[in-house]
Amino acid sequence: MKNLSFAFLLLLFCYNAVAQTAGAINIIPQPVKTIQKTGNFSLPAHIVIEAPQTIEMQQTLQFLSQKLTTTTGATIEIKDKAPQATIKLVVNTVANKEIGNEGYQLSVNPSTIVISANTAAGLFYGAQSLIQLCPAAIEGTVLVKNVSWMAPCAEITDYPRFEWRGLMFDVSRHFFTKAEVKDFIDLMARYKFNILHWHLTDDEGWRIEIKSFPKLTQVGAWNVKKEGYFGTFTAPKPDAPRNYGGFYTQEDIKEVVAYAKARFVNIVPEVDVPGHSLAAIASYPELSCTPGAEKYKVRSGEEIMDWSHGAPPIALVDNTLCPANEKVYDFLDKVMTEVAALFPFDYIHVGGDECPKNFWEKSEAIKDLMQKQGLKNMQEVQSYFEKRLETIVESKGKKFLGWDEILEGGLAPNAAVMSWRGEKGGIEASNLHHDVIMTPSPYTYVDFMQSDRVTEPHVYATLRLNKAYQFEPVPKGADAKYIKGGQANLWTEQIYNTRHLQYMLWPRAFATSESVWSQKENKNWNSFITRVEAQF
C-alpha cells in the first residue's frame, strides 16, 4: 500500500512538473528555422515592452497588449527605451537581407524576448508567432487562473516564400457585415496571410456603393431570402419581399481598407464581369444584349445555368454584360474610377470566369461586332471585351487581374492570371510571361465539403485537409519567376453565417498558409497535423 501511495505521489509530481513546463513549438505556418533551447520564459506580473511607437507599430503593440494582459491579469508598460524590458521589438538599423521585408527573428530567453525585423510588418508577424508559443488560454477573453504563463526558449528565423498569400471572401452570395469582414481580416492576419481578395459582385448581389450608378445597390444588393441547397430553389414569387442582402458604403470600404492596412493586409476588389453580372443587369437592363432583360431580377438561389454539358454553362437567363454595347464600357469606366479610388492596392480583379455564350450567339449586335473586329468565335468576343476592360483598368493606374478563362481567345497584353481550373492556366500564363496567382480548386477551394455529407451542407466536391496540404504554388512546367503566390477561396453559396464560415475555412486555410509562407522543404504532414491540433 505504501509503495502504491508513493507511486501515486510520484506520478502526481511528474504530472505537475509537466504542467509547469512550456510545450513544444507549434507555430503555423512553419518557420524557416527553429531551434528550441532548454528552459522557458515566464511572463512576469508587470510587462515592459520596448518598441518604436510609430503609426505602423500601433496594431502590433495593441495586439500584444491585449493578448498578454486579458487572460493573464498582468499589467503592461510600453516605452521607446527600456534597458530592463521584458519584450523588445527592434527595427534593424542595418537591413538583414536574409529575412527581407516581411521576415523576422524571434529570440525567447528565460527573462527576455527580442523580436527583430527590417520593417514593422516583420515585427507584426513575429508577434503572431510569439503568441502561438504561449499556452492556449492566452486566446481567452476573461481572466484565467492557475495557468503557468510560459513559452519555450527558442531561436526562430522566419520569412515568407511568396509575396502573395491570399484568402478570397465571397460576400455576394451571402452578405457579411463590415464587422464580420474585420473579424475575417483579424484571423487571416494571425496566420500571415497578406491579401484579402474581396468578391464584391455576382448574380446574387452587388455589394459596393457606386455613386455614378445608385441602382446597383438600391436594386442589385437585395434578393429574396431562401434556405436549403443553393441553386435548386424555386424562383421567388413576383411579390416576394426583396429585403435580404446589403452593401458597403464607400465610407465602409475606406474603413475596412484602413483596418486591413493596419494588419499588413492588402485588399483586392473583384468586380466580376462579363458573366456573373445578373445583379448589375437587374439594376441597369440596358447593359444586356438580350431583349426582355428589364424583367430580370437579382438571383435568389434559383437555377439560372445548365451545367449538364460542362463548362462554359448554358445560360437559362442571360447574366452577361454585352461586349457589343458601348454603354457597357462607359459603365465599366465609371465603376472602375470609383473602385480604384477606394482601394490603394495595385490590382483590380475583373472576374472573367464561367461566362456563358449562348445568348451572345443569338445577338445581332454581337454578330456585327464580330464582323467589324474580325472575331472568329465567342472566345475571341470575350477576349475583345477583356482587352478593352484592361485598357480601362490601366487608365486608373491599376493592374488587370482575372480568372484563367481570360486566357481563352487571346490574353490581354498585361493581364495577370488567377489559375483556378487546376494548374494548366497558371502554367500557360507563366510561360507567356504573365504574372500568376495559383489557386487550383482541387487544393484551395475551402467551400468544398471537408467531411461526410451527413455532417455538413452538400457541395458538389470534397476537399480533405491532407489534399489541401498538398498544394504546391509552383507546378511542374511553370516559369517560377512569374508565380507571385497563391490563395484559398471561400465561396459562400452554402455559407450563411460566420460560425459556418469559420468551420469551412479552418483548418484548411492553415494548409494554404503553410504552402504560401513556409519553405517547400520544411513542409511535413505529420508535423503539420500535430501543430493543427495545438492551434485548435
Order of alpha helices (4+ residues) and beta strands (2+ residues): alpha-beta-beta-alpha-beta-beta-beta-beta-alpha-beta-beta-alpha-beta-beta-beta-alpha-beta-beta-alpha-beta-alpha-beta-beta-alpha-beta-alpha-alpha-alpha-beta-beta-alpha-beta-alpha-alpha-beta-alpha-alpha-alpha
